[in-house]
Amino acid sequence: MRELILLRHAHAEPASTGQADLDRPLSAVGLAEAEAAGKWLKDNNLQPDCVLCSPARRTRETLEAVVGITGFFEHKLEDKVYDATPGTLIGLVDDRNDVERLMIVGHNPGLERLVALLNTGETSDYRGMPPAGIAVLQFPKEASIEPGVASLNAFWWP
């Protein structure tokens, strides 16, 4: 079986005047949420083999806080994760079919809709994914990544 861990970035500061959305940092609450997410991953032995992270500052800071708790793992900034649709995210997962436990650190609505699509087969069946929320999906190793193929093994948020 393969696992896909989806981590939504923690709470971020609102954009200041003229600030690009990509440059929004985590808030103090967000930093605590990201550290709690790292602790939950560590406590549940969910060390990813590889991480694809949106280039947005808030996702990078979320990942840095997680790594500070869990220890280092391979990670890469992936431009396609920012503002991604479920279809784009599925393409990224397909591209890394050699990875047994892949984590994506990204944004809503793409992540919450991906969870619904892979688990139930419908993107309209999403329930929301709070800041620093984690969804752990499992699917057969040789399966194509398509609607309804995965089981949702865990869902956590701070």
C-alpha positions in Angstrom: 0.0 0.0 0.0 1.0 3.6 -0.6 0.2 6.5 1.6 -0.5 10.1 0.7 -0.3 12.7 3.5 -2.0 16.0 2.8 -1.0 18.9 5.1 -2.8 22.2 4.8 -0.6 25.2 5.8 -1.3 26.6 9.3 -2.9 29.9 10.0 -1.2 32.8 8.2 -1.2 36.5 8.7 -3.5 38.5 6.5 -1.8 40.1 3.5 -0.6 43.6 4.3 -1.1 46.4 1.7 0.7 45.6 -1.4 1.9 42.2 -0.1 1.7 39.3 -2.5 -0.4 36.3 -1.3 2.7 34.1 -1.8 4.6 36.2 0.8 2.1 35.8 3.7 3.9 34.4 6.8 2.5 32.2 9.5 0.9 33.9 12.5 2.0 33.0 16.1 -1.0 30.7 16.3 -0.1 29.2 13.0 3.4 28.4 14.2 2.0 26.6 17.2 -0.4 24.7 14.9 2.4 23.6 12.6 4.5 22.4 15.5 1.5 20.4 16.8 1.1 18.9 13.3 4.7 17.8 13.4 4.2 16.2 16.9 1.1 14.4 15.6 3.0 13.1 12.6 5.9 12.0 14.8 3.7 10.4 17.4 1.9 8.4 14.7 5.2 7.3 12.9 4.2 9.1 9.7 7.6 10.1 8.5 7.2 10.9 4.7 9.7 9.5 2.2 9.3 12.7 0.2 7.4 16.0 0.5 6.2 18.4 -2.2 5.6 21.8 -0.8 3.9 24.9 -2.3 6.4 27.8 -2.7 4.1 30.1 -0.6 5.9 31.4 2.5 3.1 30.0 4.8 3.5 26.5 3.5 7.3 26.6 3.7 7.1 27.9 7.3 4.6 25.1 8.1 6.9 22.5 6.7 10.0 24.0 8.5 8.1 23.8 11.8 7.1 20.2 11.1 10.6 19.2 10.2 11.8 20.9 13.4 9.8 18.3 15.3 10.0 15.2 13.1 13.5 15.5 11.8 14.7 16.0 8.3 13.2 14.3 5.2 13.5 14.9 1.5 11.4 17.8 0.4 11.1 19.9 -2.7 9.3 23.2 -3.5 6.8 22.5 -6.2 5.2 25.5 -8.0 2.3 23.5 -9.2 1.0 22.9 -5.6 0.2 26.6 -5.2 -3.5 27.2 -6.2 -3.7 23.6 -7.5 -6.8 21.8 -8.5 -7.4 18.2 -7.5 -6.4 17.1 -11.0 -3.1 18.9 -10.8 -2.4 17.3 -7.4 -3.3 13.9 -8.8 -0.8 14.5 -11.6 1.9 15.3 -9.0 1.1 12.1 -7.1 1.2 10.1 -10.3 4.6 11.6 -11.1 6.0 10.3 -7.8 4.5 6.7 -8.0 7.9 5.4 -6.8 7.4 7.0 -3.4 5.6 4.9 -0.8 4.7 7.7 1.6 4.3 11.1 -0.1 3.3 14.3 1.7 2.0 17.4 0.0 1.9 20.7 1.9 -0.5 23.0 0.2 -3.7 25.0 0.2 -7.5 24.8 0.1 -9.7 24.3 -1.7 -7.4 21.9 -3.7 -6.4 19.7 -0.7 -9.9 19.3 0.7 -11.4 18.5 -2.7 -8.6 16.0 -3.4 -9.4 14.2 -0.1 -13.0 13.9 -1.1 -12.3 12.9 -4.7 -9.8 10.2 -3.8 -11.9 8.9 -0.9 -15.5 9.2 -2.2 -15.1 9.9 -5.9 -16.7 13.3 -5.8 -15.1 16.7 -5.2 -18.4 18.1 -4.0 -18.4 15.8 -1.1 -15.6 17.6 0.9 -16.0 18.5 4.5 -13.3 21.1 4.8 -9.7 21.0 5.9 -8.8 23.4 8.7 -5.4 25.2 8.9 -2.7 22.7 9.8 -5.2 19.8 9.1 -3.7 16.5 8.0 -5.4 13.8 5.9 -3.8 10.4 5.5 -5.0 8.4 2.5 -4.0 4.9 1.6 -4.3 3.2 -1.7 -3.0 0.0 -3.4 0.6 0.3 -4.5 -0.1 -0.6 -8.2 -3.4 1.3 -8.4 -3.9 4.3 -10.7 -4.7 7.5 -8.8 -8.3 8.0 -9.7 -11.6 9.0 -8.0 -12.6 6.7 -5.1 -9.4 4.6 -5.1 -8.2 5.6 -1.6 -9.3 5.0 2.0 -9.1 7.9 4.5 -7.1 6.4 7.4 -6.7 9.4 9.5 -7.9 13.0 9.7 -6.4 15.4 12.3 -6.3 19.1 13.1 -5.0 21.1 16.0 
